[in-house]
Amino acid sequence: MDSKESDIGMLNFSSNEANSEINEKRNAKLYSFGIPGIILAFVIFGFVGSHSYKYNTFKNSTEFETQGGEIKNAGKFNILSSEDINVGLKDTVYTNKNCWLELRIDEQMLYQHWRDGRIEKYPVSTGNKYGDTEALESRPGLFAIFVKEEHHISSQFNAANMYHFMPFNQGIGFHSIDGKAYYGHLGVRPSSHGCIRMKHEDAKKLFKDCDYGTLVLASKGYSARAVAFAPVDFQNGKEFTKDEYKKMLASNLYNLLNGRYYIEEREKFVVEPKVIPVSGVYSGYDRKIPEKQIIPRSYVAHYEIPDRLNVKTNLDILEDEHSKEFIKLVSNDTEAGEQNLNNQSMFSSRDSLVKQYFNNPIGILPYFGPKK
């Protein structure tokens, strides 16, 4: 290589070395200013993001699900189908006696229900209103035995002998009469003036089994009410007044017949037989229980809590207005449901409620004096 080429090579080398040094200085400046700038930009963006996107990043979450506590009288369960829970639904009246009586006028049969699950049945003959002008048809309702008399002489029907007489509906009661000729009607057809005729041995046994206050549920095959046994050691929560018993019985039947069974509180209580009038308590025998009761819907609320400094606590989230609105009980949006909800205002006083849903609408039975 000649000296000229050598000089050119040296010049190129020096130029490359200079350029490399310049690039290193430039990169150093980029590193010294660029990286902090990028970090600063991320910090600013995160600060702004925490205000613009409150729920952007999440590390914790909480869930809330209604457990059925808002669904009255159904236990703490989430109900999926209203049809499932309405089968056999009745307004249950509780007794602390060892037995209660179910009089089936349509079957001409009396069923004696025992606390241990036994059911005994007796053929009977009820009142035949077509018998003569003084005869009465046996009527439905919830009653209680209020008198027991081994031998009663009728003041209406020619001083007829009535054995083991137990009236439950004014002058109407269970008993046997002289002879056995009437046995052919028992369990077959109504044949009495209004009372419930039984065989001598059946009337005597029933008289022995039933205490004062034994409940009698009379029906023609349908009743919106049922009777059940309260646990042996069950005690009412308080000593109720006569008016309170009436209101509770009326309210419970009203809520059931108007589709409000699961959205209204029910007091579980043993009924005091003395509050049941001799005319009986309305049993809803002429009103059908709705196929669907209004039930609250069950919701699942999932709250995600952002990882920010200025956030609500779990408790705040569950108690804020949003959550209250979200878990608010919503009734089924059926026309019947809406109509039932509107029915709340139909009773302006306790007396009007008791009159329609406690008092037996058939009224007081007429009295026929003894024939001259």
Secondary structure, DSSP 4 states (H G I P E B T S, - for coil): --HHHHHHHHHHHHHHHHHHHHHHHHHHHHHHHHHHHHHHHHHHHHHHHHHH-TTSSEEEEEEEE--STTSTTS-S-----HHHHHTT--EEEEE-SSEEEEEETTTTEEEEEETTS-EEEEE-B-B-TTSSTT------EEEE----EEEEE-TTTTT-EEEEEEEEETTEEEEE-SSSGGGGGTTT---BSSSEE--HHHHHHHHHHPPTT-EEEEESS--SEEEEEPPTT---SS---HHHHHHHHHHHHHHHHTT-TTTS-----B--GGGS-TT-B---TTSPPPSS---PPP-EEEEEEES-SS---HHHHHHSHHHHHHS-------HHHHHHHHGGGG--SHHHHHHHHTB-TT-PPP--PPP-
